[in-house]
Each structure stands twice: as structure tokens, then as C-alpha cells.
Amino acid sequence: MSKKSNRVKSTKKPQSKANWITAGVIALIVLIGATMLLFTDREDTASKNGNLTASQVSDKLKSGDEFYTYFYQTGCVHCEKVKPYLVPLGEKQDIPFEQIDLAVEQSAWDTFGIEGTPTVVHFKDGKEVSRVSGEQTEDAYKEFFAGKAVKNSEEESSGDLND
């Protein structure tokens, strides 16, 4: 009778080990899925707001496309002042006008050398052509989009939303 009870014990150990392996695989799948969801959700949120992510702008640079990118941050008083006329001016260009919210895309500060908001950068052939930073008048943005140099304003946010 003792031999029979040994068989039962030996069959439970492999089954228990299999249960742990199955649980580990399921946990790994859930972890990978959650990670993918987080990254996909961030890009979907940016896209829903008409914004690009830093990686999407980098991809456009690699393709050599010509475009403008408006770097702003939610809660920036200077961005809120210029947005009502800057965004419509940018969208009227024959060149695509993209937007990145630096409050969401923190990596874009360093990736694109943004020192304050609002900042508009003109890219062409994979390189920066020109940029204008700080709170500007509507006429100054019109000049910038016309290809004229515009002096950067001292009125800009440095990343601290209290600016």
C-alpha cells in the first residue's frame, strides 16, 4: 500500500510544476500586454489630440519630409495665449503642421533641444531649418512661416508649469 501512495505523490509534483509554469507564462503575457497597451495608449492619446509623439517626429525626420512642429505644454500660460492664432496659422501652411505636448512627451525636451515653450521648429530634409521660441505676436508667426527670421521672445516657459 505504501507503493501506491508514493505514486500519487510523484504524479502531483510534475502537475504542480506545470501549474507554476503555466501561471508564469500567463503572468508574462499579461505583463507584455499591459506594457504594449501603455505605449499604444500614449500614441493613441497623442493622435486623438492631433499631436505626434517624439518617436513619430523622429520617423518623419528620417523620411526627409518638410514640416513644422509646434512644441507646447498643457498649462503653459504663454502657449495658451498664442494657440488661438498660432495653430490656425500653422495649419494654413502648404507644409504639414504637427504638434507635440511636452507635458505628455517629456523625452521631446532633450530629443529636440527645446528650452522653453511655445517653440515652433521648421524641419526639412531631416534637419532643422529654423525655430522660433517664446510668446510671439500673430504677425511675428506670419513672418516666421514666410521664411523670415524672428527674434526669440523672453516670454516663454522653461518647463515649469508655474511660469
C-alpha positions in Angstrom: 0.0 0.0 0.0 2.9 2.3 0.6 4.0 1.9 -3.1 0.6 3.2 -4.2 0.7 6.3 -2.1 4.2 7.0 -3.5 2.9 7.0 -7.0 0.2 9.5 -6.1 2.8 11.9 -4.6 5.1 11.6 -7.6 2.3 12.4 -10.1 1.3 15.5 -8.1 4.8 17.1 -8.2 5.0 17.3 -12.0 1.5 18.6 -12.2 2.3 21.2 -9.6 5.4 22.2 -11.5 3.3 22.5 -14.7 0.8 24.7 -12.9 3.6 27.1 -11.8 5.0 27.2 -15.4 1.5 27.9 -16.8 0.9 30.7 -14.2 4.3 32.2 -15.0 3.6 32.2 -18.8 0.2 33.8 -18.2 1.8 36.4 -16.0 4.4 37.2 -18.6 1.8 37.5 -21.3 -0.3 39.9 -19.1 2.8 42.0 -18.4 3.8 42.2 -22.1 0.2 43.1 -23.0 0.0 45.8 -20.3 3.3 47.3 -21.5 2.1 47.4 -25.1 -1.2 48.9 -24.0 0.6 51.7 -22.2 2.7 52.6 -25.2 -0.1 52.2 -27.7 -2.4 54.3 -25.4 0.1 57.1 -25.3 0.4 57.3 -29.1 -3.4 57.0 -29.4 -3.9 59.8 -27.0 -1.4 62.0 -28.8 -3.1 61.1 -32.2 -6.6 61.9 -30.8 -5.4 65.4 -29.8 -3.9 65.9 -33.2 -0.4 65.5 -31.7 2.5 63.3 -32.6 4.9 61.5 -30.3 8.6 62.3 -30.2 9.3 59.0 -32.0 6.8 59.8 -34.8 8.5 63.1 -35.4 11.9 61.4 -35.4 10.5 59.0 -38.0 9.3 61.9 -40.2 12.8 63.4 -39.9 14.3 60.2 -41.2 12.0 60.2 -44.2 13.2 63.7 -45.1 9.7 65.3 -45.1 9.4 69.0 -44.7 7.1 70.1 -41.8 6.7 72.4 -38.9 6.3 71.2 -35.3 4.7 73.2 -32.5 6.1 72.2 -29.2 3.9 73.3 -26.3 2.8 72.1 -22.9 -0.6 71.9 -21.4 -0.9 74.5 -18.7 1.7 76.9 -20.1 0.3 80.4 -20.0 2.3 81.6 -23.0 1.1 78.6 -25.1 -2.5 79.3 -24.1 -2.0 83.0 -25.3 -0.6 82.1 -28.7 -2.6 78.9 -29.5 -5.7 80.7 -30.8 -3.8 82.3 -33.7 -0.7 80.1 -34.0 -2.4 76.8 -34.6 -4.7 78.2 -37.4 -1.7 79.9 -39.0 0.3 76.8 -38.9 -2.5 74.6 -40.3 -2.9 77.1 -43.3 0.7 76.3 -44.4 1.3 74.3 -47.5 3.7 72.3 -45.3 2.4 69.9 -42.6 2.0 71.4 -39.2 2.5 68.9 -36.3 2.1 69.4 -32.6 3.8 67.8 -29.5 2.6 68.3 -26.0 5.8 68.4 -23.9 3.7 67.7 -20.7 3.0 64.3 -22.2 6.1 63.8 -24.3 8.8 64.6 -21.7 11.6 63.0 -23.9 11.0 65.6 -26.6 12.6 68.3 -24.5 16.0 66.7 -24.9 15.4 65.0 -28.2 14.7 68.2 -30.0 16.7 70.6 -27.8 13.6 72.5 -26.6 14.5 75.1 -23.9 11.1 76.6 -23.5 7.5 76.8 -24.8 6.0 77.7 -27.1 8.5 76.7 -29.7 7.9 76.1 -33.4 10.6 74.3 -35.4 10.8 74.0 -39.2 12.3 70.8 -40.4 13.4 69.9 -44.0 15.5 67.1 -45.4 15.9 65.6 -42.0 17.3 68.7 -40.4 16.2 71.8 -38.6 15.9 74.8 -40.8 14.7 77.4 -38.3 12.9 77.8 -35.0 11.2 80.5 -33.0 10.7 80.3 -29.3 8.6 82.1 -26.8 5.4 84.1 -26.9 5.2 85.9 -30.3 2.7 88.1 -31.9 0.5 86.8 -34.7 2.5 89.0 -37.1 5.8 87.5 -35.9 4.5 84.0 -36.5 3.3 85.0 -40.0 6.8 86.2 -40.7 8.3 83.0 -39.4 6.0 80.9 -41.7 7.0 83.2 -44.6 10.7 82.2 -44.0 11.8 85.4 -42.3 14.0 85.3 -39.2 12.1 86.2 -36.0 13.8 87.1 -32.7 13.1 84.7 -29.9 11.0 86.1 -27.1 11.9 86.2 -23.4 8.3 85.3 -22.7 8.5 81.6 -22.6 8.0 78.7 -20.2 11.1 76.7 -19.2 9.2 73.6 -18.4 7.9 74.7 -15.0 4.2 75.0 -15.4 4.2 77.8 -12.9 6.0 80.1 -15.5 
